[in-house]
Amino acid sequence: MLTDFTHAKSPRTAQADVCIIGAGAAGITLARGLTGQGLRILLLESGGLDYSPETAALGVGDNIGSAYYPLEDSRLRFFGGTTNIWGGRCVPLDDIDFQARDWVAHSGWPIKASELADGYRAAHEDLEVAMPTGSRDSDAESEQPWGAAALSMDANRFMSRCWRFDRQRERFHAKHTQDVLKASDIETLINATAVRIQANPQRSGIEHVLVRNAGGRIAKITANAYVLACGGIENARLLLASNDVEPHGIGNRHDQVGRFFMEHPHGRLGRIQTREPYRLWDAFRMRFPTGGVPVAPVLLPTPGLQRERGILNTALTFKWQRNPAAGVPRARRIYQELKTELAPGRGNRRLWHAYRGLRFAYARSLRPLVTRGLMRLQEFQLSVMIRAEQAPNPASRVVLSSTRDEFGCPRANLDWRLGEQDKHTLRELARALNDELVRLDLGVVEPSPWLEETGLDWPVDGTVGNHPIGGYHHAGTTRMSADPADGVVDRNCAVHGYPNLQVLGSSVFPTAGWANPTLTILALAHRLKVHLLSRRTDLPRHKIE
């Protein structure tokens, strides 16, 4: 059932067992999983069914650390959330990402990778993307080796994984989630912004959530179980701003809320001087298996190499492109300017999806032929691009601003900081890749000069690609931990000390690996569904006033 809070009658009364705050991929997946189980679910969304500049303005904040995208652009406030501009890259986290690594401070999840196995299977089904099978690097269509195996790389040093692509555009948009919007046991309340999570006086649970809309209407929502699923920045902001009972914010007794903000920084590792550029490029090009989804291989350091060099789990890709000294190509510059200037409304998103579709069509039919031809041109080069794991850093954080939004809530500022290990990882990867290419007589790596420069910030290089800074992947600000002193939520995503408040999304990631977070977010949603259903006898109905 869909209700627009802008037009809702007041006072409102309804029954709810679980209140989910945020109708993005996480919240929608959880609500869908809970339907048909004899529970009443309330799904709150700050925005409407599509983009609104007025609602988007609630996400405005300042970048007070390293250069980053405008915060309101990197997180969308309407039904389906930021997945409405998602490129569809799917890959699970690696086993090593869950492990406590003695060379990576603050690493280690309180759950094992195996505990997400069922969730990952369900997430692959949600996205209609087949689960990876086996560990051999091969082309699913031709059974020809690809990636590291195609180049006969030392399997003790380098390995390959691949992205699989969800081809459904805007899978979590309202037009594709009518089952959720029409479910009789789910009330979806749009244009309803949560402005405070109210702790009880004993600081042992949540009493209600206060919701407002642009017209001044206020609702006090009570439930037995609350799930905060608003993204890596907003989850932290809401907890920090709910500070009337907890002076430093809910879940923040140990000053952990908002800390450990992580992205997947993008950049250029360097260029490869080689007599066989096409062979290197071809091993990692996108592939289109018959009857399957597109796949794109990446090159990764093995766990052994990570341990030996003290480095992070970072992906490398190979790109044949014009020398970056020549600047951003005109077509890409126009695209990047339009993407910055045009709001993500329905019409502009259609343009973006059309552009993405053309790129897939080009990659499928023309790119190998065109790339082989371009390799005759002197002004082009084979570049090594990075999609890096960021080391958990407590100084990298979301903080409350002194300015407030239209509802009187403190805005969120981002103090994103990279560390020495992040840059060390790239220097060591350049050396290790160079050693391997020399051993194979395939060429040498010329590292980018900035890797040896002083300072920890990475340059923003528009020639890297359409996302030159990072992937809009906000992780770590309400991290999962066994000890309340080390994080915000426990292994079941419940805020330490608040058993009826769960947090869902990549904000609970203690480490983020190199993998895009969406698949893991869905896997966590399925795992949380099982946990909540196991407690269904503890979920008496409550009223919404």
MARMARLUM-620774 format. One record per residue (C-alpha): residue in one letter; x, y, z. Coordinates in nm, 3 decimals, always signed. Each point is the difference from the previous one (the first is absolute). Last residue first. Example, Ala and Ser with C-alpha at 12.3 -4.5 7.8 and 13.67 -1.06 7.14 Angstrom:
ATOM   resn        c1        c2        c3
ATOM      s    +1.367    -0.106    +0.714
ATOM      a    -0.137    -0.344    +0.066
//
This chain:
ATOM   resn        c1        c2        c3
ATOM      e    +0.012    +0.808    +1.541
ATOM      i    +0.141    -0.333    -0.113
ATOM      k    -0.106    -0.274    +0.234
ATOM      h    +0.182    -0.308    +0.117
ATOM      r    -0.026    -0.368    -0.082
ATOM      p    +0.191    -0.250    +0.204
ATOM      l    +0.337    -0.109    -0.146
ATOM      d    +0.162    -0.241    +0.246
ATOM      t    -0.176    -0.302    -0.155
ATOM      r    +0.155    +0.107    -0.332
ATOM      r    +0.352    -0.036    +0.136
ATOM      s    +0.116    -0.265    -0.249
ATOM      l    -0.165    +0.215    -0.266
ATOM      l    +0.227    +0.288    +0.094
ATOM      h    +0.314    -0.212    -0.031
ATOM      v    -0.103    -0.152    -0.334
ATOM      k    -0.076    +0.345    -0.139
ATOM      l    +0.336    +0.125    +0.130
ATOM      r    +0.177    -0.265    -0.210
ATOM      h    -0.201    +0.097    -0.308
ATOM      a    +0.085    +0.367    +0.054
ATOM      l    +0.368    -0.090    +0.053
ATOM      a    +0.005    -0.176    -0.339
ATOM      l    -0.164    +0.303    -0.159
ATOM      i    +0.269    +0.229    +0.140
ATOM      t    +0.263    -0.252    -0.114
ATOM      l    -0.127    +0.019    -0.358
ATOM      t    -0.011    +0.380    +0.011
ATOM      p    +0.351    +0.056    +0.141
ATOM      n    +0.220    +0.010    -0.313
ATOM      a    +0.296    -0.224    +0.078
ATOM      w    +0.348    +0.128    +0.084
ATOM      g    -0.005    -0.097    +0.367
ATOM      a    -0.238    +0.204    +0.217
ATOM      t    +0.114    -0.053    +0.357
ATOM      p    -0.203    +0.026    +0.323
ATOM      f    -0.315    +0.017    -0.220
ATOM      v    -0.299    +0.125    +0.205
ATOM      s    -0.037    +0.319    -0.211
ATOM      s    -0.034    -0.230    -0.301
ATOM      g    -0.368    -0.049    +0.078
ATOM      l    -0.224    -0.085    +0.295
ATOM      v    -0.012    +0.136    +0.353
ATOM      q    -0.213    -0.177    +0.259
ATOM      l    -0.182    +0.157    +0.295
ATOM      n    -0.203    -0.223    +0.234
ATOM      p    +0.304    -0.140    +0.185
ATOM      y    +0.134    +0.346    +0.092
ATOM      g    +0.311    -0.047    +0.219
ATOM      h    +0.227    -0.054    -0.301
ATOM      v    -0.200    +0.093    -0.311
ATOM      a    -0.141    -0.319    -0.150
ATOM      c    +0.161    -0.109    -0.331
ATOM      n    -0.017    -0.369    +0.092
ATOM      r    +0.378    -0.019    +0.057
ATOM      d    -0.018    +0.304    +0.227
ATOM      v    -0.035    +0.364    -0.097
ATOM      v    +0.199    +0.317    +0.080
ATOM      g    +0.366    -0.087    +0.011
ATOM      d    +0.317    -0.072    +0.194
ATOM      a    -0.105    +0.080    +0.359
ATOM      p    -0.321    -0.198    -0.050
ATOM      d    +0.213    -0.317    -0.042
ATOM      a    -0.113    -0.252    -0.264
ATOM      s    +0.002    +0.265    -0.270
ATOM      m    -0.201    +0.121    -0.300
ATOM      r    +0.078    +0.350    -0.123
ATOM      t    -0.239    +0.292    +0.011
ATOM      t    +0.201    +0.235    -0.227
ATOM      g    +0.168    -0.276    -0.200
ATOM      a    -0.111    +0.047    -0.358
ATOM      h    -0.105    +0.259    -0.256
ATOM      h    +0.052    -0.127    -0.355
ATOM      y    -0.064    +0.285    -0.245
ATOM      g    +0.263    -0.176    -0.217
ATOM      g    +0.304    +0.213    +0.060
ATOM      i    +0.186    +0.308    -0.118
ATOM      p    +0.021    -0.019    -0.382
ATOM      h    -0.350    -0.141    -0.062
ATOM      n    -0.045    +0.052    -0.375
ATOM      g    +0.349    -0.123    -0.065
ATOM      v    +0.367    +0.042    +0.092
ATOM      t    +0.038    +0.304    -0.229
ATOM      g    -0.177    +0.220    +0.255
ATOM      d    +0.291    -0.038    +0.240
ATOM      v    -0.077    +0.101    +0.359
ATOM      p    +0.341    -0.040    +0.160
ATOM      w    +0.027    -0.225    +0.305
ATOM      d    +0.054    +0.147    +0.345
ATOM      l    +0.269    -0.150    +0.224
ATOM      g    +0.284    +0.249    -0.025
ATOM      t    +0.347    -0.029    -0.146
ATOM      e    +0.036    -0.103    -0.362
ATOM      e    +0.114    -0.349    -0.093
ATOM      l    -0.341    -0.123    -0.116
ATOM      w    -0.061    +0.333    -0.175
ATOM      p    +0.249    -0.094    -0.273
ATOM      s    -0.227    -0.272    -0.144
ATOM      p    +0.188    -0.329    -0.009
ATOM      e    +0.167    -0.110    -0.325
ATOM      v    -0.068    -0.372    -0.016
ATOM      v    +0.213    -0.224    -0.222
ATOM      g    -0.070    -0.236    -0.287
ATOM      l    -0.128    -0.349    -0.079
ATOM      d    +0.323    -0.198    +0.042
ATOM      l    -0.183    -0.228    +0.247
ATOM      r    +0.251    +0.074    +0.278
ATOM      v    -0.007    +0.370    -0.097
ATOM      l    -0.381    +0.000    +0.024
ATOM      e    +0.016    -0.163    +0.343
ATOM      d    +0.261    +0.238    +0.140
ATOM      n    -0.194    +0.301    -0.134
ATOM      l    -0.319    -0.126    +0.162
ATOM      a    +0.176    -0.038    +0.335
ATOM      r    +0.159    +0.345    -0.020
ATOM      a    -0.323    +0.174    -0.099
ATOM      l    -0.188    -0.193    +0.268
ATOM      e    +0.254    +0.112    +0.260
ATOM      r    -0.041    +0.367    -0.090
ATOM      l    -0.377    -0.035    -0.006
ATOM      t    -0.020    -0.165    +0.341
ATOM      h    +0.230    +0.260    +0.154
ATOM      k    -0.248    +0.268    -0.108
ATOM      d    -0.285    -0.156    +0.194
ATOM      q    +0.234    -0.101    +0.284
ATOM      e    +0.097    +0.365    +0.051
ATOM      g    -0.355    +0.113    +0.060
ATOM      l    -0.301    +0.143    -0.180
ATOM      r    -0.233    +0.245    +0.168
ATOM      w    -0.364    +0.089    -0.063
ATOM      d    -0.133    +0.266    +0.237
ATOM      l    -0.362    +0.001    -0.116
ATOM      n    -0.251    +0.249    +0.137
ATOM      a    -0.352    -0.098    +0.104
ATOM      r    -0.273    +0.257    +0.052
ATOM      p    -0.139    +0.072    +0.345
ATOM      c    -0.379    -0.034    +0.008
ATOM      g    -0.223    +0.307    +0.003
ATOM      f    -0.250    -0.144    -0.246
ATOM      e    +0.120    +0.232    -0.276
ATOM      d    +0.356    -0.123    +0.044
ATOM      r    +0.242    +0.118    +0.267
ATOM      t    +0.346    +0.154    +0.007
ATOM      s    +0.253    -0.072    +0.277
ATOM      s    +0.081    -0.323    -0.181
ATOM      l    -0.007    -0.348    +0.150
ATOM      v    +0.293    -0.228    -0.075
ATOM      v    +0.059    -0.286    -0.245
ATOM      r    +0.344    -0.152    +0.028
ATOM      s    +0.349    -0.084    -0.114
ATOM      a    +0.200    +0.039    +0.323
ATOM      p    -0.092    -0.356    +0.104
ATOM      n    +0.172    -0.138    -0.312
ATOM      p    -0.092    -0.341    -0.141
ATOM      a    +0.240    -0.053    -0.294
ATOM      q    -0.156    +0.085    -0.334
ATOM      e    -0.037    -0.279    -0.255
ATOM      a    +0.093    +0.135    -0.337
ATOM      r    -0.151    +0.013    -0.343
ATOM      i    +0.316    +0.060    -0.200
ATOM      m    +0.069    +0.062    -0.367
ATOM      v    +0.301    -0.126    -0.197
ATOM      s    +0.046    +0.193    -0.323
ATOM      l    +0.090    -0.132    -0.344
ATOM      q    +0.093    +0.301    -0.212
ATOM      f    -0.127    +0.216    -0.286
ATOM      e    +0.178    +0.291    -0.169
ATOM      q    +0.208    -0.233    -0.217
ATOM      l    -0.292    -0.145    -0.192
ATOM      r    +0.027    -0.359    -0.121
ATOM      m    -0.177    -0.121    +0.312
ATOM      l    -0.305    +0.188    -0.117
ATOM      g    -0.071    -0.270    -0.258
ATOM      r    +0.005    -0.282    +0.253
ATOM      t    -0.226    +0.209    +0.223
ATOM      v    -0.251    +0.054    -0.281
ATOM      l    -0.024    -0.373    -0.078
ATOM      p    -0.025    -0.105    +0.365
ATOM      r    -0.248    +0.283    +0.076
ATOM      l    -0.241    -0.060    -0.286
ATOM      s    -0.258    -0.265    +0.086
ATOM      r    -0.046    -0.057    +0.372
ATOM      a    +0.182    +0.305    +0.134
ATOM      y    -0.190    +0.226    -0.241
ATOM      a    -0.334    -0.148    +0.102
ATOM      f    +0.092    +0.039    +0.367
ATOM      r    +0.105    +0.362    -0.057
ATOM      l    -0.321    +0.068    -0.192
ATOM      g    -0.204    -0.136    +0.288
ATOM      r    +0.185    +0.220    +0.248
ATOM      y    -0.076    +0.306    -0.212
ATOM      a    -0.366    -0.100    -0.018
ATOM      h    -0.003    -0.051    +0.378
ATOM      w    +0.147    +0.348    +0.048
ATOM      l    -0.256    +0.157    -0.234
ATOM      r    -0.279    -0.183    +0.182
ATOM      r    +0.141    +0.132    +0.327
ATOM      n    -0.032    +0.352    -0.140
ATOM      g    -0.368    -0.053    -0.075
ATOM      r    -0.082    -0.155    +0.338
ATOM      g    +0.180    +0.262    +0.205
ATOM      p    +0.365    -0.039    +0.097
ATOM      a    +0.075    +0.376    -0.013
ATOM      l    +0.211    +0.115    -0.294
ATOM      e    +0.312    +0.208    +0.065
ATOM      t    +0.245    -0.264    +0.116
ATOM      k    -0.111    -0.267    -0.248
ATOM      l    -0.002    +0.260    -0.277
ATOM      e    +0.357    +0.102    +0.081
ATOM      q    +0.114    -0.362    +0.015
ATOM      y    -0.164    -0.079    -0.334
ATOM      i    +0.150    +0.307    -0.167
ATOM      r    +0.344    -0.089    +0.135
ATOM      r    -0.043    -0.359    -0.117
ATOM      a    -0.075    +0.112    -0.355
ATOM      r    +0.285    +0.253    +0.004
ATOM      p    +0.265    -0.241    +0.118
ATOM      v    +0.133    +0.087    +0.348
ATOM      g    +0.353    +0.138    -0.009
ATOM      a    +0.287    -0.049    -0.247
ATOM      a    +0.234    -0.085    +0.290
ATOM      p    -0.230    -0.295    +0.066
ATOM      n    +0.143    -0.176    -0.309
ATOM      r    -0.305    -0.125    -0.191
ATOM      q    -0.145    -0.326    +0.117
ATOM      w    +0.043    -0.376    +0.013
ATOM      k    -0.123    -0.104    +0.344
ATOM      f    +0.114    -0.279    +0.227
ATOM      t    -0.164    -0.074    +0.335
ATOM      l    +0.148    -0.043    +0.346
ATOM      a    -0.194    -0.090    +0.314
ATOM      t    +0.124    +0.063    +0.357
ATOM      n    -0.002    -0.222    +0.309
ATOM      l    +0.237    +0.196    +0.224
ATOM      i    +0.375    -0.029    +0.044
ATOM      g    +0.253    -0.120    +0.256
ATOM      r    +0.233    -0.128    -0.273
ATOM      e    +0.013    -0.366    +0.109
ATOM      r    -0.358    -0.004    +0.134
ATOM      q    -0.150    +0.144    -0.314
ATOM      l    +0.217    -0.226    -0.215
ATOM      g    -0.130    -0.306    +0.185
ATOM      p    -0.361    +0.119    -0.017
ATOM      t    +0.047    +0.020    -0.379
ATOM      p    +0.033    +0.341    -0.161
ATOM      l    -0.294    +0.067    -0.231
ATOM      l    -0.050    +0.045    -0.374
ATOM      v    -0.350    +0.079    -0.125
ATOM      p    -0.233    -0.180    -0.240
ATOM      a    -0.320    +0.149    -0.144
ATOM      v    -0.308    -0.218    -0.045
ATOM      p    -0.317    +0.063    -0.200
ATOM      v    -0.300    -0.214    +0.096
ATOM      g    -0.067    -0.342    -0.144
ATOM      g    -0.176    -0.163    -0.293
ATOM      t    +0.315    +0.006    -0.210
ATOM      p    +0.283    +0.151    +0.203
ATOM      f    +0.065    +0.373    -0.056
ATOM      r    +0.354    +0.093    +0.100
ATOM      m    +0.153    +0.324    +0.124
ATOM      r    +0.371    +0.032    -0.065
ATOM      f    +0.259    -0.132    +0.245
ATOM      a    +0.205    -0.248    -0.205
ATOM      d    -0.056    +0.215    -0.311
ATOM      w    +0.192    +0.295    +0.148
ATOM      l    +0.311    -0.205    +0.072
ATOM      r    -0.006    -0.173    -0.337
ATOM      y    -0.075    +0.328    -0.177
ATOM      p    +0.295    +0.178    +0.159
ATOM      e    +0.253    -0.258    -0.119
ATOM      r    +0.329    +0.182    -0.052
ATOM      t    -0.037    +0.158    +0.343
ATOM      q    +0.051    +0.322    +0.194
ATOM      i    -0.270    -0.007    +0.265
ATOM      r    -0.140    +0.319    +0.153
ATOM      g    -0.056    +0.105    +0.359
ATOM      l    -0.215    -0.068    +0.305
ATOM      r    -0.272    +0.237    -0.120
ATOM      g    -0.275    +0.081    +0.248
ATOM      h    -0.320    -0.103    +0.175
ATOM      p    -0.061    -0.005    +0.375
ATOM      h    -0.249    -0.261    +0.121
ATOM      e    -0.155    +0.187    +0.289
ATOM      m    +0.029    -0.032    +0.376
ATOM      f    -0.132    +0.195    +0.299
ATOM      f    +0.167    -0.148    +0.309
ATOM      r    -0.175    +0.230    +0.249
ATOM      g    -0.360    +0.122    -0.017
ATOM      v    -0.108    -0.174    +0.318
ATOM      q    +0.302    -0.132    +0.194
ATOM      d    +0.031    +0.242    +0.292
ATOM      h    -0.028    -0.275    +0.263
ATOM      r    -0.344    +0.099    +0.125
ATOM      n    -0.104    +0.063    -0.358
ATOM      g    -0.282    -0.248    -0.057
ATOM      i    -0.259    +0.276    +0.023
ATOM      g    +0.150    +0.347    +0.000
ATOM      h    +0.264    +0.179    +0.206
ATOM      p    -0.232    +0.113    +0.280
ATOM      e    -0.210    -0.321    -0.012
ATOM      v    -0.342    +0.118    +0.114
ATOM      d    -0.032    +0.312    -0.219
ATOM      n    +0.265    -0.114    -0.246
ATOM      s    -0.180    -0.133    -0.305
ATOM      a    +0.221    +0.210    -0.232
ATOM      l    +0.287    -0.249    +0.021
ATOM      l    -0.222    -0.298    -0.085
ATOM      l    -0.171    +0.185    -0.285
ATOM      r    +0.329    +0.125    -0.145
ATOM      a    +0.163    -0.345    +0.015
ATOM      n    -0.280    -0.166    -0.196
ATOM      e    -0.005    +0.299    -0.236
ATOM      i    +0.363    -0.031    -0.107
ATOM      g    +0.031    -0.374    -0.063
ATOM      g    -0.349    -0.050    -0.138
ATOM      c    -0.356    +0.037    +0.130
ATOM      a    -0.081    -0.348    +0.128
ATOM      l    -0.084    +0.042    +0.372
ATOM      v    -0.208    -0.297    +0.110
ATOM      y    -0.241    +0.033    +0.292
ATOM      a    -0.160    -0.289    +0.186
ATOM      n    -0.286    +0.028    +0.249
ATOM      a    -0.171    +0.286    -0.173
ATOM      t    -0.092    +0.358    +0.072
ATOM      i    -0.031    +0.286    -0.245
ATOM      k    -0.057    +0.356    +0.119
ATOM      a    -0.126    +0.202    -0.294
ATOM      i    +0.054    +0.366    -0.090
ATOM      r    -0.154    +0.206    -0.281
ATOM      g    +0.190    +0.322    -0.074
ATOM      g    -0.070    +0.009    -0.373
ATOM      a    +0.351    -0.117    -0.089
ATOM      n    -0.052    -0.325    +0.186
ATOM      r    +0.088    -0.122    +0.345
ATOM      v    +0.066    -0.329    +0.179
ATOM      l    +0.093    -0.065    +0.364
ATOM      v    +0.101    -0.359    +0.071
ATOM      h    -0.119    -0.169    +0.317
ATOM      e    +0.095    -0.156    +0.330
ATOM      i    +0.340    -0.147    -0.089
ATOM      g    +0.183    -0.220    +0.248
ATOM      s    +0.235    -0.022    +0.297
ATOM      r    +0.084    +0.364    +0.070
ATOM      q    -0.212    -0.020    +0.319
ATOM      p    -0.182    +0.319    -0.100
ATOM      n    -0.111    -0.160    -0.330
ATOM      a    +0.181    +0.099    -0.317
ATOM      q    -0.180    +0.206    -0.263
ATOM      i    +0.127    -0.024    -0.355
ATOM      r    -0.031    +0.348    -0.144
ATOM      v    -0.062    +0.171    -0.334
ATOM      a    -0.139    -0.287    -0.206
ATOM      t    -0.121    +0.151    -0.325
ATOM      a    -0.340    -0.102    -0.136
ATOM      n    -0.056    +0.092    -0.365
ATOM      i    -0.097    -0.364    -0.054
ATOM      l    -0.169    -0.242    +0.244
ATOM      t    +0.008    -0.356    -0.128
ATOM      e    -0.243    -0.211    +0.201
ATOM      i    +0.087    -0.366    -0.036
ATOM      d    -0.245    -0.275    +0.103
ATOM      s    -0.238    +0.052    -0.294
ATOM      a    +0.283    -0.007    -0.253
ATOM      k    -0.068    +0.248    -0.281
ATOM      l    +0.318    +0.210    +0.034
ATOM      v    +0.217    -0.305    +0.063
ATOM      d    -0.131    -0.202    -0.295
ATOM      q    +0.009    +0.319    -0.207
ATOM      t    +0.378    +0.002    +0.027
ATOM      h    +0.109    +0.050    -0.361
ATOM      k    -0.184    +0.326    -0.072
ATOM      a    +0.080    +0.125    +0.351
ATOM      h    +0.375    -0.010    -0.067
ATOM      f    +0.194    -0.290    +0.150
ATOM      r    +0.109    -0.156    -0.330
ATOM      e    +0.093    +0.336    -0.149
ATOM      r    +0.111    -0.153    -0.330
ATOM      q    +0.006    -0.379    -0.002
ATOM      r    +0.333    -0.118    -0.148
ATOM      d    +0.159    -0.100    +0.331
ATOM      f    +0.364    -0.037    -0.096
ATOM      r    +0.248    -0.261    +0.113
ATOM      w    +0.333    +0.131    +0.124
ATOM      c    +0.294    -0.230    -0.028
ATOM      r    +0.270    -0.164    +0.205
ATOM      s    +0.362    -0.053    -0.095
ATOM      m    +0.312    -0.116    +0.180
ATOM      f    +0.352    +0.131    +0.059
ATOM      r    +0.303    -0.100    +0.202
ATOM      n    -0.027    -0.371    +0.084
ATOM      a    -0.181    -0.063    -0.328
ATOM      d    +0.309    +0.122    -0.186
ATOM      m    -0.139    +0.154    -0.316
ATOM      s    -0.057    -0.218    -0.305
ATOM      l    -0.141    +0.297    -0.194
ATOM      a    -0.337    -0.164    -0.068
ATOM      a    +0.001    -0.126    +0.361
ATOM      a    +0.025    +0.356    +0.139
ATOM      g    -0.312    +0.112    -0.184
ATOM      w    -0.152    -0.231    -0.257
ATOM      p    +0.027    -0.367    -0.085
ATOM      q    -0.207    -0.129    -0.294
ATOM      e    -0.308    -0.194    +0.105
ATOM      s    -0.173    +0.156    -0.302
ATOM      e    -0.318    +0.134    +0.161
ATOM      a    +0.083    +0.003    +0.372
ATOM      d    +0.343    +0.150    -0.072
ATOM      s    +0.242    -0.146    +0.249
ATOM      d    +0.190    +0.085    +0.317
ATOM      r    -0.043    -0.310    +0.214
ATOM      s    -0.150    +0.052    +0.346
ATOM      g    -0.320    -0.199    -0.022
ATOM      t    -0.345    +0.136    -0.077
ATOM      p    -0.097    +0.365    +0.031
ATOM      m    -0.370    +0.040    +0.092
ATOM      a    -0.224    +0.095    -0.289
ATOM      v    -0.139    +0.352    -0.006
ATOM      e    -0.376    +0.042    +0.008
ATOM      l    +0.037    +0.287    +0.248
ATOM      d    -0.220    -0.154    +0.268
ATOM      e    +0.139    -0.345    -0.080
ATOM      h    +0.355    +0.120    +0.058
ATOM      a    -0.114    +0.154    +0.329
ATOM      a    -0.160    -0.327    +0.110
ATOM      r    +0.324    -0.191    -0.057
ATOM      y    +0.196    +0.275    +0.174
ATOM      g    -0.230    -0.018    +0.302
ATOM      d    +0.040    -0.375    +0.022
ATOM      a    +0.379    +0.034    -0.005
ATOM      l    +0.008    +0.293    +0.245
ATOM      e    +0.095    -0.212    +0.301
ATOM      s    +0.272    -0.166    -0.208
ATOM      a    +0.188    +0.331    -0.019
ATOM      k    +0.041    -0.012    +0.376
ATOM      i    -0.164    +0.241    +0.243
ATOM      p    +0.162    +0.238    +0.250
ATOM      w    +0.170    +0.170    -0.297
ATOM      g    +0.375    +0.056    -0.005
ATOM      s    +0.223    +0.302    -0.055
ATOM      h    +0.065    +0.284    +0.248
ATOM      a    +0.368    +0.021    -0.102
ATOM      v    +0.100    -0.187    -0.316
ATOM      w    +0.328    -0.196    +0.027
ATOM      d    -0.139    -0.248    +0.257
ATOM      r    -0.293    -0.071    -0.229
ATOM      a    -0.324    -0.080    +0.186
ATOM      q    -0.201    -0.186    -0.263
ATOM      f    -0.322    +0.108    -0.171
ATOM      d    +0.178    +0.157    -0.298
ATOM      i    +0.217    -0.309    -0.035
ATOM      d    -0.302    -0.203    -0.105
ATOM      d    -0.057    +0.232    -0.294
ATOM      l    -0.300    +0.233    -0.014
ATOM      p    -0.264    -0.100    -0.250
ATOM      v    -0.018    +0.149    -0.352
ATOM      c    -0.271    +0.190    -0.186
ATOM      r    +0.042    +0.309    -0.218
ATOM      g    -0.342    +0.137    -0.102
ATOM      g    +0.097    +0.354    -0.104
ATOM      w    -0.210    +0.155    +0.274
ATOM      i    -0.183    +0.326    -0.072
ATOM      n    -0.336    -0.111    +0.144
ATOM      t    +0.205    -0.208    +0.246
ATOM      t    +0.052    +0.331    +0.182
ATOM      g    -0.336    -0.027    +0.170
ATOM      g    -0.277    -0.232    -0.121
ATOM      f    -0.274    +0.240    +0.107
ATOM      f    +0.147    +0.348    +0.026
ATOM      r    +0.289    +0.168    +0.178
ATOM      l    +0.315    -0.054    -0.207
ATOM      r    +0.347    -0.029    +0.147
ATOM      s    +0.314    +0.113    -0.186
ATOM      d    -0.163    +0.309    -0.144
ATOM      e    -0.107    +0.149    +0.336
ATOM      l    +0.353    -0.052    +0.129
ATOM      p    +0.167    +0.199    -0.274
ATOM      y    +0.279    -0.232    -0.121
ATOM      y    +0.321    -0.026    +0.197
ATOM      a    +0.327    +0.184    +0.058
ATOM      s    +0.166    -0.112    +0.322
ATOM      g    -0.129    +0.138    +0.328
ATOM      i    -0.262    +0.265    +0.077
ATOM      n    -0.249    -0.104    -0.266
ATOM      d    -0.308    +0.201    +0.091
ATOM      g    -0.361    -0.113    +0.018
ATOM      v    -0.317    -0.001    -0.210
ATOM      g    -0.212    -0.313    +0.041
ATOM      l    -0.320    +0.185    +0.093
ATOM      a    +0.037    +0.181    -0.334
ATOM      a    -0.098    -0.324    -0.176
ATOM      t    -0.349    +0.039    +0.146
ATOM      e    -0.047    +0.340    -0.163
ATOM      p    +0.165    -0.117    -0.324
ATOM      s    -0.257    -0.281    -0.034
ATOM      y    +0.086    -0.335    -0.158
ATOM      d    -0.257    -0.275    -0.028
ATOM      l    -0.245    -0.200    +0.209
ATOM      g    +0.020    +0.258    +0.275
ATOM      g    +0.278    +0.081    +0.241
ATOM      s    +0.067    -0.071    +0.368
ATOM      e    -0.119    -0.361    -0.032
ATOM      l    -0.148    -0.200    +0.289
ATOM      l    -0.093    -0.368    -0.030
ATOM      l    -0.250    -0.118    +0.264
ATOM      i    -0.034    -0.374    +0.032
ATOM      r    -0.290    -0.192    +0.151
ATOM      l    +0.097    -0.357    +0.077
ATOM      g    -0.170    -0.329    -0.082
ATOM      q    +0.287    -0.131    -0.208
ATOM      g    -0.134    +0.089    -0.346
ATOM      t    +0.237    +0.295    -0.031
ATOM      l    +0.326    -0.012    +0.195
ATOM      g    +0.224    -0.066    -0.301
ATOM      r    -0.154    +0.282    -0.203
ATOM      a    +0.053    +0.242    +0.289
ATOM      l    +0.364    -0.108    +0.032
ATOM      t    +0.065    +0.038    -0.373
ATOM      i    -0.170    +0.341    -0.007
ATOM      g    +0.200    +0.125    +0.297
ATOM      a    +0.337    -0.111    -0.135
ATOM      a    -0.051    +0.105    -0.364
ATOM      g    -0.129    +0.341    +0.104
ATOM      a    -0.321    +0.072    +0.186
ATOM      g    +0.140    +0.148    +0.322
ATOM      i    -0.122    -0.037    +0.358
ATOM      i    -0.147    -0.348    +0.051
ATOM      c    -0.261    -0.028    +0.278
ATOM      v    -0.080    -0.356    +0.102
ATOM      d    -0.313    -0.110    +0.186
ATOM      a    -0.239    +0.265    -0.116
ATOM      q    -0.370    +0.073    +0.049
ATOM      a    -0.166    +0.320    -0.114
ATOM      t    -0.129    +0.328    +0.138
ATOM      r    +0.039    +0.340    -0.162
ATOM      p    -0.097    +0.331    +0.160
ATOM      s    -0.002    +0.148    -0.253
ATOM      k    -0.096    -0.109    -0.349
ATOM      a    +0.281    -0.061    -0.244
ATOM      h    +0.043    +0.236    -0.295
ATOM      t    +0.370    +0.086    +0.033
ATOM      f    +0.059    -0.336    +0.166
ATOM      d    -0.066    -0.167    -0.334
ATOM      t    -0.125    -0.350    +0.074
ATOM      l    +0.067    -0.312    -0.206
ATOM      m    -0.139    -0.337    +0.103
//
